């Protein structure tokens, strides 16, 4: 049976490992903010003041590091989106605020967005065998599922509501991603103009759907 001393030592070692992992992710964030999708394991290791094998020990490879960064940034984005959806305002304002929250996030940290969503364009600086774009689909699916849960909880979509909520959730995320990607690349209009245009597109059916009885409302 494990002694109290051994348990305390194990807990302390885990806390140290977790803290070190956070420090390495923060170093990776700094490199990604500077280099975007061309961020390399060599550059991240140098930023953290360690060798690449030590970085591999914590994350396995660039795919492992990418997944950790994706979870870190997706969690923060989801928290912001939920706050916008739960704001005490009328429904259209919340839809606009949610779209604006997403666009504001990618505008504020475009290099992080490009790292998470696009492969490195320069194969000479990219880590061999790693295509960031191939790993972005799970991130978008997670956003779609989370949004679907919010819609199902708040909007009465009838007998097939759960299925329709998933269709809407993934469709809205796909729309936000495609429109945001285009907008961030070309800047064809002000962010507010894009937000209003996308809200108008969504507003047809959503405006007439009732709130779910006994739920938090939307």
Secondary structure as the mmCIF struct_conf table of DSSP 4:
data_model
#
loop_
_struct_conf.conf_type_id
_struct_conf.id
_struct_conf.beg_label_comp_id
_struct_conf.beg_label_asym_id
_struct_conf.beg_label_seq_id
_struct_conf.end_label_comp_id
_struct_conf.end_label_asym_id
_struct_conf.end_label_seq_id
HELX_RH_AL_P HELX_RH_AL_P1 UNK A 4 UNK A 35
HELX_RH_3T_P HELX_RH_3T_P1 UNK A 36 UNK A 38
HELX_RH_AL_P HELX_RH_AL_P2 UNK A 41 UNK A 48
TURN_TY1_P TURN_TY1_P1 UNK A 49 UNK A 49
BEND BEND1 UNK A 50 UNK A 50
HELX_RH_AL_P HELX_RH_AL_P3 UNK A 52 UNK A 59
BEND BEND2 UNK A 60 UNK A 61
HELX_RH_AL_P HELX_RH_AL_P4 UNK A 62 UNK A 85
TURN_TY1_P TURN_TY1_P2 UNK A 86 UNK A 86
BEND BEND3 UNK A 87 UNK A 89
HELX_RH_AL_P HELX_RH_AL_P5 UNK A 91 UNK A 108
TURN_TY1_P TURN_TY1_P3 UNK A 109 UNK A 109
HELX_RH_AL_P HELX_RH_AL_P6 UNK A 110 UNK A 117
BEND BEND4 UNK A 118 UNK A 118
BEND BEND5 UNK A 121 UNK A 121
TURN_TY1_P TURN_TY1_P4 UNK A 123 UNK A 125
BEND BEND6 UNK A 126 UNK A 126
HELX_LH_PP_P HELX_LH_PP_P1 UNK A 127 UNK A 127
TURN_TY1_P TURN_TY1_P5 UNK A 128 UNK A 129
HELX_RH_AL_P HELX_RH_AL_P7 UNK A 132 UNK A 154
STRN STRN1 UNK A 155 UNK A 156
TURN_TY1_P TURN_TY1_P6 UNK A 159 UNK A 160
HELX_RH_AL_P HELX_RH_AL_P8 UNK A 161 UNK A 186
BEND BEND7 UNK A 189 UNK A 189
HELX_RH_AL_P HELX_RH_AL_P9 UNK A 191 UNK A 208
HELX_LH_PP_P HELX_LH_PP_P2 UNK A 209 UNK A 209
STRN STRN2 UNK A 210 UNK A 211
HELX_LH_PP_P HELX_LH_PP_P3 UNK A 212 UNK A 212
TURN_TY1_P TURN_TY1_P7 UNK A 213 UNK A 214
BEND BEND8 UNK A 215 UNK A 215
#
